[in-house]
Amino acid sequence: MLTSTWKKNDKKANWLILSFSIIVFLIVAALGRVQVNVDLGFDVHLFALINAVINSAVSILLIAALVAVKKENTNFIKN
């Protein structure tokens, strides 16, 4: 097994994680102010609708999986 070069609470790791987090936050905040006006020829809100449909389907599947696990329903698993 390989040993890690950084200890669990290493200061270098903490500074690296903090620095990276701040840099990514600043980039995302800066990109939030950028606006590109492009005519794509269709309603771009269609992407939001597709995203909502996918999220709904995933949430229904997750709830169904949770119910199946709670009931210990393993009929779909073949040994």
Order of alpha helices (4+ residues) and beta strands (2+ residues): alpha-alpha
